[in-house]
Amino acid sequence: MRAVVIHCTCPNAAAADRIATALVEERLAACVQQLPGLRSTYRWAGRVEHADEVLLLIKTAADRIQAVFERVTALHPHDVPELLALDAQGGTPAYLDWVNAQSRDDA
């Protein structure tokens, strides 16, 4: 089975922790890593913005992407959260099996 890593930025540690915990508790993700100290520069509403953010690296089964997107969108404080799914191009079979097993309601 395929696994993906989904990138999602959050405006603060509290939002990041709330989303990470929900995804793992609800078995939508096997693991969510939080990387604080991210500085983003982006264009929004016609202006260049700068923001300190927390990056979430969400590890899940490829067939759970849509469910993760829907849940993060419901929990995220931004109107347009960053959600990018990247295919895992390899990995040890044991780890990929674990990611897929932990991303299931019936596990």
N, C-alpha and C positions, 0 to 999 in steps of 0.2 A: 504494500500500500504506500501511496505517496504521502509525504508530509510537507507542510508549508511553514514559513515564518511570516507572521503578519506584523508589520510596523505600525505603531500607533503612538502619536505624541499626545501628552496630557499637560495641562497648564500648571499642575502642581502635584506634590506627592500624595495628597489625600485622594484626588481623583484617580491617579494611577493605581493606588492601592485598592480602591473600591472596585475598579474595573478588573484588575488582576485577580483579586479574590473571587469575584463573581464568576469569572470565566473558568477558573479551576474548580471551584465548588460545584458549578453546574455542569462540569465535565465537557465543556466546550473547548478546553485547552488542557494539554498535559502539563505545561509549564509556562509561566510568564515571568520574564526577567524585567526588572525596572532599572533603567540607567539614568540617574539624575545628572544634573550639571550640563544639560544640552542647551546650546544657544542657537536659536533658529532665526534666520532672516528670510523673509518671504514677502510677496506682494499680496495685499488683501484690500479690497474696496478701493483700488486705485492708488494705494500708498504702500511704501516699503515699511514693513514692520519688523521689530526685533522682539523676541520673547525668550525667556528662560523656560525650559520645558523638561519633562521626564519622558524618555522613550521607553515604550513597552515593546518587547520582543516576544510575540505570542507564538508558541509552538503548538500546532494542531494538525489533524488529519486533513488532507486536501478537500475531502468532501464535506468538511465542516466550515469552509470559508464563509458561506452566506449566513449561516447561523451565528458565527462570531461577529460578522459585520453588523447584523441586525441587533445583537445584544449590546455591542459597544456603542452603536449609534443611540440606543435607548438610554444608556448610562452616562454617556459623555456630555460634559458641559458645553462643548462647542456645537454650533449648528452644522458645521462641516468638518467632522474629525478626519484626521489623516488615517487612512486605512489602505495599506498596500500589502498584497499577498505575494510573497516570493517563493517560488518552488525551491525546495531543498534538493540540491543537485548531488545527492549521495548522503552518506551517513552510515554508521554501522547498523547492520540488520537488527541487532538487539535494541538499539536506541529507537530506530524507526518503528519497530513493533511496539515498544513502550508508548511512544507518542500516540500511535493509532489506538492502542488499547485504552489509554487514559482519556481519550477524546470521545468516548462513547457513553451513552446513557446506560447501556446494559453491561458495562464492565464491572 
